[in-house]
Amino acid sequence: MYNKKDFKIKLEKFIKIHLKNYDYVYLTSDIRGFLQTYRSLNANEICSILISLLLKKNITTIIPAYTYTGKGKFFLNKENSNLSYMTKWILKKKNTIRSEHPIFSVCAIGKNSKIVKNIGKSAFGLNSIFDRLLKKKSSLFHFGRPFSYGNTMIHFIEQKYSSSYRFHKIFKTKVYKNKKFIGSNYSAFVRKGKVHDKRFVSNTTKISKVIKKKNFFKQIGNEKNLTNITHLDLKKTYHSMCKAYQKNNRIFIN
């Protein structure tokens, strides 16, 4: 029941049904649950199967590759990421393109991967990856990581409404591709307070309860053992979160 063939069939069916009209997915992932459940699969196979199925449908995949390089130099071709195994796996692919933002870089693979090039200097503002994906037929795709565990798009909405608990911070980090200087003074909308201040820590539990009631929330698998495969229309999710924020401007924090 829990073998490679079963995993691929379920995943392929889900993609065929729910992503047939989409050109992009913004992928948030954690493969640990799948490794525990599908013991005949290794980490490389899980990543390869997912990305191959998306590429087969001509879907471009965007994956967070954040390094939070707030000072010094950021080298697009050398920096790794402290995020998921999927991120580390895809950064090794020759046909992957990475955005230039030193704090919140993303990488892309697929037909339209150039969407991440020449990204805006504001991580969550005009010409950011979320601003670009909002204008496309895009999916927020959670793979082994429940939506309630977090989605960076909340900061895009917080910046839109100038949330009082966050502020614009400019980073002097110098960005390079190989030896070529790309730029500096990239910014992010970061939370106020000290590092250990819990008042404004992001918490997507409340907004998750709102989103799960929507008809565009599509999911199979089990969130408890981290085998959920979740699709949300990005534009519909964005508008729903905007409405929720307007009703309660603390819906994204503790």
N, C-alpha and C positions, 0 to 999 in steps of 0.2 A: 504493500500500500504506500509506504513512504520511501519510494525509490526515485532514481533519477528520471525515469520515464514519467512517473506520476507527477513529479514536480514540474517538468517541462510542459506536460499536457495542460495542467491547471493554469500555469502562468500564460501559456500561449492563448488559451481560450479567453482568459480575462482581458488580455491585451487586444485580442481580435474584437471582442464585444464592446469594450469601453473606450478604446483609444483609436477606433477606426477613422475618426475624423480629426485627429490631432496631429500637429506637426512637431510639437515640442513637449518634453516632460522635464519638470524640475524635480530631480530625484533626491529624496532623503532616505538613507538606508542604514540598516544594521543587519548583518547576515548571521549573527550568532544563533538566533532561534531556528533558522533553516538548517544550520550545521548540526544542531541537536536533534532535529526532527528527521531530516533526510541524511542519515549517517553514511550513506553510500556516496554522497557528494562531498567534494572538498571546496574550499573557499574560492579557488580560481574557477572551478566549474560553475558555481552559482553565479558569479559575476559575468562569466562568459555567456551563459545561457540567457540571462536577462538582457544584456546589452545586444547580443546577437538577434534576439527576437524583436527588439525595438528597432534596430537598424534594418531588419528585414521589412518592416512596415514603413520605412523611410521616416522614422521619428528621430529627431535630434534630441540627445539627452544632455541636460545641464546638471552638473553635480557640484555641490559646494566643495571648495578646496582651501578653506580659510587657513591662514597661518598667523594672523594677528601680528604681523611684523610692523610694530609701531615706531621703530627707529632704525637707523642705519641703512642698510641696503636690502632690497628685495629682488632676487634674480628669478625671473619667470621660469627659466629652464632648469634651475637647480633646487629651488625650495620644495620641500616636501610639505605634507599637511598632517596635522594631528587628528584629523577627522577619521571617517570610517575606512574599513578595509577596501570598500568599493572605490573610495577616492584614491587611495594609494595604488590600487590596481589600475585604474584608468589613467593616472598620471604617467604610467610607464608606456602607454600606447603611443606610437609614433604619430598617429593621425588625430591626436587630441590637441585642442587649442585651449589655452588658458588666458583668462582675463588679467588685466594689469593691476587691479586694485590690491595693494599690499596687505590690507587687513582682511577684506572679504572677497578674495579671488574665487572664481568659479572656473570649471573646465567644461568643455563641450566636445561631444563626439557625434558624428553623423552628417547628413547632407547639408544642414544649415549651421554648422558649428561656428562659422564666422560671426554669428550674432554676439559672441562674447568679446570680439576684438574692439579696440578703441572705446572701451567702456567709460561711462561718465565718472568723474572724480568723486562724486557723492555716492556712497555705497547703496543708499536707499532713496535717492532723489531722481532728478531728471536724467534720463539716459542710463540709469542703472539696469541691471539684468531684470529686475522685476518690472520696471517701467517698460522695457522692451517686450518682455513676455506677455504683458497685459494687452499688448496690441496684436498678439498672435493667437492662434488656436493652441492653447497651452494647458497642460495638466500638472497639478501638484500630485506627485506620485510618491507614496510612502511605502517602502519595502522593508518589512521587519521592524519598523519603528512607528508606533502609533502616532497619529496626529497630535494627541494630547501630550506627547513628549516634547513637542516643539516644532515650530516652522518659522524660519527667519523672515518670512514675508510680513509678520506682524510689525517689524521695525519699519518697513516700507509704509505701512498705514500710520504708525506712530509719527513718522516724519511728515506725512501728508497733513496731519492734524496738529503738528507742532506740540506734541505731548510735553507737559510741564516737567515730567520726571526724567526727560532726556535733553541732550544738547548737542550741537554740532561741534565736533572736534576735528581739527586739521592735523594730519600727521606729516612730518617732514621726511619720512622714509623716501629714499631715492630708488626708483624702479628701473631695472635693467633687463634687457633681453640679450643674452650673451654679453657682449661688452658695450652694447648700444644703450645709451641713456634714454629712457622713455619719458620720465616725468617725476614730479613729486607733488606734495600738497594735496594728497587724496584725503577724503574726509569720511566720517561715519557719524551717525546719530546715536550717541552712546548714553548710557544711563548715568544719572547724577549720583553723588554720594561716594563713599569709600568702597573699596573692593568687597569688604565683608558686610556692607550695609544691605540688609535683607528687605528693606522697604520697597525697593523698586526692581526686585529680581523678576525676570520674565517668568510667566506661568501660563501655559496654554490650556490648562484643565478646564477653565470656565468657557473659553471660546470653543473648545472642542465639543462641549455639550450642546452648544448652539448649532455648530456645523453638522454634527451627526444626525440632526433631525431633518436636514435638507435632503431633497430628492437627488441632488447631484453628488451626494456622498456614497460612493460605491466601494464595497470591501468584501474580500473573502479572507479566510484564514483566521487565526486566533491571536488577538492582541496580547493575551496573558503569556503565551509562550513565544511571543515576538515572531509570529509567522504571518502577520497580516500583510495583505497586498491591497493597497488603497489608492483609489483614483478620485481626485476632486477637480472639477473644472476650475482653472485658476481665476478666470474673470468672475465667475459666480461666487467663488469663495471670497475673493477680494471685496466685492460689493456687500456680501453678507457680513463680513468682518467690519467693514466701514459702518454699516448700520448698527451693529452691535456696539461698536466703539462710541458712536454718537449717543447711544442710550446710557452707556456706562464707560467713562473714560479711564477706568481702572481694570477693564476686563482682561488686559494682557499681563497684568502683574499680580503679585501676591496680595 
